[in-house]
Every structure is written in C-alpha cells, then in structure tokens.
Amino acid sequence: MPALVIATIGAPREDAALRAQGFEPLTVDWDPPARGDLGVVSLLTRAYADDEMEDANREALGRLDAARPHLVGAGLAGELVPGLEDRTILHPGPPVEWEHVGPPLRRALIAAVLLEGWAPDADEAAAILERGAIALSPAHAFGVAIPMCAVLSPSMAAWAVTDEETGIDAWAPFMDPPTDALWTGNHSVAAIRRQRLMADRVAPGIAAALGQTGPIDLAALADEAEAMGDDGVVEHRAATMLLMRALLDGLATRALDAVPPITALVSGNDRFALPLMAAGAHAALQSTLGVPRSSLVAAITSNGTDIGVMLSGLPGAWFTAPAPIPDRAEFVEGASPVDAAPWVGDQGLLELVGIDARLCLDLDEAPSVATAIVSRTHAGWIGEGAARTPMAPIRDALMTLLPVPGTSG
C-alpha cells in the first residue's frame, strides 16, 4: 500500500510545521493571482477574457520583434529634434512644474540654462525657471530618451536613431563621465564646459565618422555586448567599446581631430553608450503606441518627483505615483540611504520591452529598474540600486484601457 503523502500549496508555514513533526510534505510553490486582491483579480479576469486585447498585444509584440533601430547621426539637439525650439528644455519622466521639481533635476535644468546663455549665474537661472520663462517638456513627447538625471536643451549634443523597419526616429543626449557630470545634477563650470566640448567637437566627429561607416545596427550591437557581459541596463562597458570599434575607422579617416576629446570622454565612462541604447529601445517601443487596446507597457519613467506609466493602447496618457527611492543599493564610501534622491531617468525603457501590464498585476510584481543613485542634497553620484515601480499606476492604466463593464468598446 503506498505511503501517505501530504501535499501543500503555497503554505510555507504549514510545510515547516509538518517537517517539525517528521513529515516531508510535497510542496507546490503557488501564490494566488494578485496576491489575492479581489479587486485586481476581477480586473484581470476581464482583461484576460478580452479577445481584442489579446489580438492587440500580438500586433504590438510583432512590431517590437520587427524593430531594427540604427544609429544614424549625431549633432546639436536643436538641429536634430523637430520642435525643440529656443527656451525649451526636455526632461525625463511625465510632465512636472518647476515648483515640484526635485533638487537633482533642478540642478540639471539650471545647468542647461547656463549652457544656453539664458542666465549669467545659477541664481538667475533658477529665477527664470521659476517665472516660467523657459518651457519644460517631457522628453517622451519629442521622441527623446533621457537616462539618469539629465536634460536636453537645443545646444547640447544628441544621438540620432532611426528604426529602419518603421522609419520612427528617436534621440538622446550624450552622457559624460560621472565626475562633474550634468546627469548627476551638476551645474559646475567643469560640467558645462564638458557639455560644450561634446556639442562642438565630439558629436560632429561622430557624425563625420558615420558618414563613412553608415548606420550602426543597435540590436546587433546590444546582442554582442550582452554576450560579452553587459546587462543591457546599467552596465554598458562592452557596448561602449563595440561602438567605438565600429566608429574607429571613420574617426581616423574623417575626424581625426575629434579622437582626443572622444577618448577623454569615453575613458572611465562605462555608460557612454547608455543613452544611445535607450534611444534605440524608445524607437522600438514607439512603434507599439496607438495599437488599440494593447496592454503592453510603452514607458515607465521618472522625473524624480513622479513616476509615469504609459501603455501602448493609451498613447500620451500618463498614470503617475510618487517616484520611488532606489533600494537594494550599494553606496560609495560616506553615503547612505538617507542621502539618496528618488529615481529619475528614462533608463527603464531598456527593461520593459514586451512587458504586459496584466502580467505585472497578476504576479504583483512591477518592473524594478536598475539605476545609478544621485544625491538629494548635493550634486553627485553616490551609488547603484534598483527602483521598484509602484503597482497603482499600472493598475489604473489597465482599468482605463478596459471598457467599463456593461458597455462596448
């Protein structure tokens, strides 16, 4: 006669109690959908039963699979990005007014004002921004991806990316090394001088090199970099080196004078390729925008005050919650969690390609975005961590996407 076996399902305490009594249970690792939240379970029941949503997601995923973003150019943002006019600064995340901007992003915005020559000093730059004399706009509305605590103004250097399958364009700022970097919320003389160097010498040199090499396939570059050890999110050391290798012949032939500043910029800058790869992901994700009823996540991004979520089926609609403080953090010597500013940046674009809002709610596990941590009290990078996306904006977005029960469409 077979021995008695006790099976447990999602009951770790009962497992422990049985083992204490000499029984070895047959355990089944299981959690109820949405951790048993009946309101969310009801929402998911409707979402999973929606045939139109299934069809929409298949179409959106097909567009992502077909995406082929390529690096096609570099230059001044004001000349590359349509609609980026004088007295406009782009920032990551959903819309935010100056009075609600957190300290790190405030410092980056002040740096842009000083770089553009719109104010003679930091105090006047802050006063101009407070008066609303300079337009602040989410980068997403311009097709721009801005990782970390950076901004983009007309005189800054920018990458230009095109998806060769769809023709969708995307752009991103250049990223400087972490010391005295604008993306750490720094508006020092050194930070602004480096921005000018990138705009005046580095970006034109790369544009000239691309004139010889032709467009660079970013998906192929990302695959090779991952095979070499990059995580594709925070770690872009291999991608940076592969990018330089692809450009090297063109630089040597057409822009030899740009080699010294490019070498200085890339040296010690493992994230040089990060904005470029984020622009590639952004171009691919934009191809899914406007697919009716698609529950794929097209953007999760933060301005340091609010985190914003956008679904493919609801283009232009932001669902927000307070920006999270990164956790699971490793800090530089002398820094601690109390020094950390809330997450800011578009680097989440690299982690959410193909993510379904329904699955996030089902597992009660929203994307956790790897990010550098900047100080809330002073300019500077103080560590690495992961920012957990709140569930509320994902739930609210899915509720808005679904038709009200008893209605059609």
ROVEXTOR-601316 format. One line per 10 residues: number of its first residue (from 1); for each residue x, y, z of C-alpha. Coordinates in pm, 1 decimal. Each point is the difference from the previous one (the first is absolute). Example, Ala and Ser with C-alpha at 12.3 -4.5 7.8 and 13.67 -1.06 7.14 Angstrom:
<nodes>
1> 1230.0 -450.0 780.0 ~ 137.0 344.0 -66.0
</nodes>
This chain:
<nodes>
1> 0.0 0.0 0.0 ~ 152.8 337.2 -98.5 ~ 116.8 226.3 278.9 ~ -209.4 300.5 93.9 ~ 126.5 322.6 -155.4 ~ -111.0 339.8 121.9 ~ -5.5 269.2 -268.2 ~ -1.4 372.1 73.9 ~ -64.6 285.9 -239.5 ~ 155.7 336.8 74.9
11> 16.5 -68.3 374.9 ~ 359.0 40.9 124.2 ~ -95.5 17.1 369.0 ~ -192.7 -325.7 -25.0 ~ 299.1 -156.4 -177.9 ~ 223.1 94.2 292.3 ~ -248.5 -134.8 254.5 ~ -27.1 -333.7 -180.3 ~ 376.2 -37.1 -21.4 ~ 25.6 69.1 373.3
21> -229.1 -302.3 51.3 ~ 206.4 -226.3 -222.3 ~ -199.6 27.1 -322.5 ~ 150.4 112.1 -331.1 ~ -284.8 169.2 -190.5 ~ -35.1 17.0 -376.3 ~ 13.1 376.9 -42.8 ~ -148.5 194.3 -287.4 ~ 134.5 354.5 -32.9 ~ -307.4 208.3 -81.6
31> -136.4 342.8 70.7 ~ -352.7 112.1 -82.5 ~ -31.7 252.3 -283.8 ~ 74.0 354.8 117.6 ~ 79.4 -140.3 345.8 ~ -371.9 -58.1 46.0 ~ -111.3 362.0 -49.9 ~ -358.8 -61.5 -113.8 ~ -33.0 337.2 -172.3 ~ 308.4 -62.8 -210.8
41> -104.6 -361.3 -64.8 ~ -330.8 129.4 -137.9 ~ 189.3 245.4 -222.8 ~ 230.5 -275.4 -124.4 ~ -292.1 -231.6 -68.9 ~ -145.0 260.0 -234.7 ~ 339.4 78.4 -155.5 ~ 94.9 -362.4 -71.5 ~ -345.0 -65.6 -148.1 ~ 27.5 295.6 -239.1
51> 66.8 -146.6 -344.8 ~ 66.1 345.8 -144.2 ~ 277.8 49.8 254.8 ~ 157.2 -332.2 -94.3 ~ -5.6 94.6 -368.8 ~ 137.6 348.0 76.0 ~ 288.2 -139.2 202.9 ~ 91.7 -244.1 -274.3 ~ 15.4 290.4 -243.8 ~ 205.7 216.0 237.7
61> 244.2 -284.4 72.0 ~ 33.3 -60.6 -373.5 ~ 98.5 363.2 -46.0 ~ 260.7 -30.4 276.1 ~ 144.1 -314.5 -152.8 ~ 26.9 171.5 -337.3 ~ 167.8 315.1 136.1 ~ 352.5 66.9 -129.0 ~ 132.4 319.8 162.7 ~ 324.7 136.7 -145.3
71> 231.5 283.0 99.8 ~ -16.0 242.2 -290.5 ~ 143.0 328.9 124.0 ~ 118.8 237.9 269.7 ~ -8.0 375.4 38.9 ~ -167.5 288.5 179.4 ~ -335.3 -88.9 151.6 ~ -158.4 320.1 -130.7 ~ 91.0 -100.2 -355.7 ~ -96.1 -366.2 30.3
81> -315.7 -14.7 213.6 ~ -308.2 142.2 -175.9 ~ -180.0 256.6 212.2 ~ 280.5 51.3 252.0 ~ -0.6 376.9 -13.1 ~ 185.6 272.5 182.6 ~ -90.5 32.2 369.0 ~ -113.2 -363.8 26.4 ~ 161.8 -268.0 215.9 ~ -96.4 -366.5 -11.1
91> 3.9 -213.5 314.2 ~ -64.2 -368.7 73.0 ~ -327.0 -121.5 148.9 ~ -356.1 131.6 -18.8 ~ -81.2 374.3 0.9 ~ 114.3 195.0 305.3 ~ -14.0 366.3 97.4 ~ 309.0 178.1 129.6 ~ -139.1 32.5 354.1 ~ -28.4 -379.6 22.6
101> 338.1 -86.1 -154.9 ~ 235.5 -179.0 240.7 ~ 346.1 139.1 84.4 ~ 211.1 -218.9 -236.0 ~ -210.8 73.8 -307.2 ~ -16.8 368.5 98.2 ~ 377.7 14.5 -9.9 ~ 7.1 -166.7 -341.7 ~ -256.9 246.9 -133.9 ~ 205.6 289.0 135.8
111> 303.9 -143.5 -177.5 ~ -191.9 4.5 -330.2 ~ -100.5 363.7 51.0 ~ 361.8 95.9 66.9 ~ 124.7 -199.7 -297.9 ~ -246.7 173.1 -231.1 ~ 100.4 343.0 131.6 ~ -354.1 79.6 113.7 ~ 125.2 112.4 341.8 ~ 335.8 126.1 133.4
121> 2.7 -208.4 318.4 ~ -180.5 -280.6 183.0 ~ -220.1 230.4 209.9 ~ -131.6 184.6 -303.3 ~ -46.6 -329.6 -184.4 ~ -216.9 -129.0 284.5 ~ -197.4 325.8 1.6 ~ -65.9 -23.9 -375.4 ~ -116.8 -358.0 36.7 ~ -222.5 93.7 292.0
131> -163.6 275.5 -207.4 ~ -85.5 -253.2 -269.5 ~ 199.1 188.7 -263.3 ~ 148.2 -328.8 -120.5 ~ -221.3 -286.7 -114.1 ~ 50.5 -336.4 170.6 ~ -123.8 -299.3 -195.7 ~ 9.7 -378.2 44.0 ~ 261.5 -138.6 -236.7 ~ -239.6 -279.5 -95.2
141> -222.9 249.2 -185.2 ~ 293.7 79.1 -232.4 ~ 111.4 -359.6 -57.1 ~ 299.9 54.2 227.3 ~ 135.7 -240.4 262.8 ~ 191.1 155.3 291.6 ~ 156.1 -248.7 242.9 ~ 100.8 101.4 351.2 ~ -37.0 353.8 135.9 ~ 75.3 170.3 -329.4
151> -182.2 248.1 -223.5 ~ 20.8 105.8 -364.0 ~ 7.1 356.9 -128.1 ~ 58.3 128.9 -354.5 ~ 378.3 51.6 26.7 ~ 76.7 -343.0 146.3 ~ 144.0 -293.9 -191.9 ~ -247.2 -271.2 -96.7 ~ -7.5 -344.0 -159.3 ~ -239.8 -61.3 -289.9
161> -158.9 -344.3 -43.8 ~ -237.0 -130.1 -268.0 ~ -193.2 -325.8 -2.5 ~ 66.8 -124.3 -351.9 ~ -316.5 -213.3 5.7 ~ -248.3 274.3 94.3 ~ 188.4 323.8 -68.7 ~ -61.2 112.3 359.1 ~ 269.2 236.2 130.7 ~ 131.4 38.4 353.8
171> 270.6 208.4 164.4 ~ 197.9 10.5 323.0 ~ 259.3 226.3 163.6 ~ 366.7 -92.7 23.0 ~ 109.6 -125.9 342.2 ~ 315.8 126.1 164.6 ~ 208.6 -182.9 266.3 ~ -143.0 10.0 354.5 ~ 247.6 255.4 139.3 ~ -146.1 351.8 -35.2
181> -274.1 -143.3 -222.4 ~ -320.2 179.5 -91.0 ~ -192.3 -329.9 38.7 ~ 87.7 -2.4 370.4 ~ -165.2 339.3 44.2 ~ 317.1 203.5 -40.9 ~ 9.7 354.4 -136.1 ~ 367.8 69.0 69.5 ~ 223.3 181.1 -247.0 ~ 166.9 -333.1 -81.7
191> -334.6 -169.0 -71.8 ~ -108.8 276.3 -236.2 ~ 340.2 11.0 -169.7 ~ -27.2 -371.8 -70.6 ~ -347.3 45.3 -150.4 ~ 145.9 257.1 -239.3 ~ 284.8 -233.8 -89.8 ~ -245.6 -276.7 -86.7 ~ -209.5 236.3 -211.2 ~ 288.8 176.1 -177.5
201> 243.4 -285.1 -65.6 ~ -123.0 -345.1 102.6 ~ -340.7 -9.7 -168.8 ~ 126.0 149.9 -331.1 ~ 286.9 -248.8 -0.1 ~ -235.3 -294.7 47.5 ~ -231.8 136.2 -269.8 ~ 295.8 17.5 -239.4 ~ 103.0 -355.8 87.3 ~ -353.8 -125.0 -65.5
211> 25.9 158.4 -343.0 ~ 255.8 -269.9 -78.6 ~ -124.3 -295.0 207.6 ~ -368.1 44.3 -76.4 ~ -276.4 -77.1 254.9 ~ 90.9 -229.9 290.5 ~ -242.8 -279.6 91.9 ~ -73.8 52.4 370.5 ~ -180.5 -331.9 48.8 ~ 302.1 -190.1 -130.2
221> 231.2 212.4 213.0 ~ -214.8 -67.4 309.9 ~ -0.2 -375.6 -62.0 ~ 378.2 -7.8 -31.9 ~ 45.0 218.6 308.2 ~ -225.0 -228.0 205.3 ~ 203.8 -302.5 -108.4 ~ 307.3 187.5 128.0 ~ -152.2 62.2 343.3 ~ -210.8 317.1 -18.6
231> -332.1 -18.0 181.4 ~ -148.8 235.9 -258.7 ~ -140.0 230.8 266.8 ~ 264.5 155.6 225.7 ~ 312.1 -174.5 -127.7 ~ 91.8 122.3 -349.9 ~ 375.9 -44.2 4.8 ~ 8.3 -250.6 -286.0 ~ -257.1 197.4 -200.9 ~ 212.1 313.0 36.2
241> 311.8 -179.5 -121.0 ~ -185.5 -165.1 -289.5 ~ -140.9 336.9 -101.8 ~ 346.2 154.1 -1.2 ~ 133.5 -291.7 -205.4 ~ -276.6 49.7 -255.6 ~ 81.3 371.7 -25.6 ~ 377.8 -24.4 15.5 ~ 76.9 -22.5 -370.4 ~ -233.5 287.3 -82.7
251> 147.8 214.1 278.7 ~ 355.3 -67.7 -115.7 ~ -90.0 80.4 -359.1 ~ -244.0 288.9 29.5 ~ 26.7 147.7 351.5 ~ 346.7 -58.2 135.3 ~ -11.7 321.7 202.5 ~ -302.4 -135.0 190.7 ~ 185.5 -309.0 123.8 ~ 169.1 163.3 304.1
261> -321.0 148.8 148.7 ~ -195.1 -319.8 -75.7 ~ 269.8 -207.7 167.6 ~ -8.1 227.3 305.8 ~ -379.8 -19.2 9.9 ~ -19.1 -378.6 -28.0 ~ 288.6 -75.3 235.4 ~ -146.4 -95.8 337.2 ~ -352.7 43.7 -137.3 ~ -161.7 -343.8 -8.0
271> -339.6 156.9 -74.6 ~ 95.8 189.5 -314.0 ~ -219.7 -228.5 -213.9 ~ -293.3 -0.6 247.0 ~ -197.8 294.1 -147.3 ~ 51.8 -133.4 -352.1 ~ -135.8 -342.6 94.3 ~ -291.7 163.0 182.3 ~ -82.4 194.1 -317.0 ~ 0.4 -327.1 -193.1
281> -243.5 -155.0 248.4 ~ -213.2 314.0 -13.3 ~ -22.0 -14.5 -380.2 ~ -109.9 -364.3 19.9 ~ -256.0 65.7 273.1 ~ -145.4 297.0 -185.4 ~ -99.7 -239.6 -277.3 ~ -252.0 -153.9 241.2 ~ -166.7 328.2 93.8 ~ -355.1 30.5 -122.0
291> -73.1 -371.3 -36.6 ~ -358.0 9.3 134.3 ~ -54.5 -196.3 320.4 ~ 365.2 -112.6 31.7 ~ 103.2 -46.5 363.8 ~ 374.1 -3.1 -73.2 ~ 197.4 252.3 202.6 ~ 145.2 262.1 -234.4 ~ 169.8 215.4 264.4 ~ 91.8 -1.2 366.9
301> 197.4 310.6 82.3 ~ 55.9 244.0 284.2 ~ 71.5 370.1 37.9 ~ 117.4 -44.7 359.3 ~ -334.6 116.9 136.8 ~ -249.0 -226.4 -177.1 ~ 38.4 -328.3 -179.4 ~ -209.0 -30.5 -316.0 ~ -138.1 -308.4 -175.3 ~ -135.2 -1.8 -356.7
311> -163.3 -293.4 -180.7 ~ 21.0 -64.8 -373.0 ~ -376.2 24.2 -30.9 ~ -16.7 339.0 177.0 ~ 262.0 217.7 -173.7 ~ 62.0 331.3 174.5 ~ -182.2 -100.1 320.5 ~ 218.8 -1.2 310.4 ~ -93.6 -188.3 316.3 ~ 209.5 117.6 289.3
321> 109.9 -67.1 356.4 ~ 271.1 147.7 223.1 ~ 348.2 -85.8 -127.3 ~ 157.5 -282.9 202.8 ~ 332.1 12.3 181.1 ~ 232.9 -267.2 -143.8 ~ 53.0 -298.1 228.1 ~ 231.3 -303.4 -6.0 ~ 262.0 270.8 -17.6 ~ 376.5 6.0 20.4
331> 136.3 339.8 98.9 ~ 337.9 162.8 -40.9 ~ 198.4 54.6 316.5 ~ -157.0 267.4 218.1 ~ -348.6 -22.4 -154.3 ~ -306.3 -174.5 140.3 ~ -370.3 -53.1 -85.3 ~ -97.3 328.6 163.7 ~ 205.7 183.4 -264.2 ~ -178.3 -161.9 -296.2
341> -227.9 202.1 -226.3 ~ -305.5 -165.3 -157.3 ~ 57.7 -178.2 -328.3 ~ 20.1 221.5 -306.1 ~ 55.1 -88.9 -367.3 ~ -113.7 -192.4 -306.9 ~ 230.9 -299.0 50.5 ~ -309.8 -209.7 75.6 ~ -63.2 -10.0 -375.7 ~ 272.3 -263.5 -23.8
351> -173.0 -232.7 248.2 ~ -360.3 2.2 -113.7 ~ 2.1 -101.5 -366.3 ~ -287.6 -248.0 -35.5 ~ -129.7 25.2 359.3 ~ -375.6 -50.5 38.1 ~ -180.4 206.3 265.6 ~ -229.7 -297.6 65.1 ~ 291.9 -221.7 95.1 ~ 140.5 266.3 233.8
361> -330.8 6.5 189.6 ~ -41.2 -377.5 -15.2 ~ 338.2 -57.7 163.4 ~ -29.4 313.0 214.9 ~ 346.2 83.2 -125.0 ~ 61.5 316.8 -197.3 ~ 329.4 58.5 -182.0 ~ 293.3 90.1 222.2 ~ 226.0 242.3 -184.3 ~ 375.5 -10.7 57.1
371> 137.3 350.1 40.0 ~ 283.7 213.2 122.1 ~ -85.7 189.0 317.9 ~ 54.2 375.2 25.9 ~ 14.0 203.1 316.7 ~ -304.1 193.9 110.6 ~ 212.5 258.7 182.6 ~ 287.4 74.1 -237.0 ~ 113.3 -66.8 -354.5 ~ 153.3 -341.6 -41.5
381> -34.6 -372.2 -57.1 ~ -10.3 -198.3 326.6 ~ -79.0 -358.2 -93.7 ~ -198.0 -258.9 -194.5 ~ -337.7 -151.9 75.1 ~ -336.6 -105.8 -135.8 ~ -321.0 202.4 -2.5 ~ -321.3 -197.3 46.6 ~ -289.9 121.1 -212.8 ~ -314.8 52.4 211.1
391> -291.1 -221.4 -99.7 ~ -267.3 272.1 19.9 ~ 73.1 175.0 -333.2 ~ 16.3 -334.7 -182.3 ~ -335.9 -99.2 148.6 ~ -153.0 338.1 -82.6 ~ 127.4 -18.7 -358.0 ~ -148.3 -345.0 -54.9 ~ -332.4 107.3 151.5 ~ -11.1 295.4 -239.8
401> 92.5 -218.7 -296.0 ~ -284.4 -245.0 59.0 ~ -356.8 97.0 -88.0 ~ -234.3 58.9 291.2 ~ -196.9 -320.1 74.5 ~ -333.0 6.3 -180.9 ~ 126.3 226.1 -279.2 ~ 155.6 -77.3 -336.1 ~ 343.5 127.9 -109.0
</nodes>
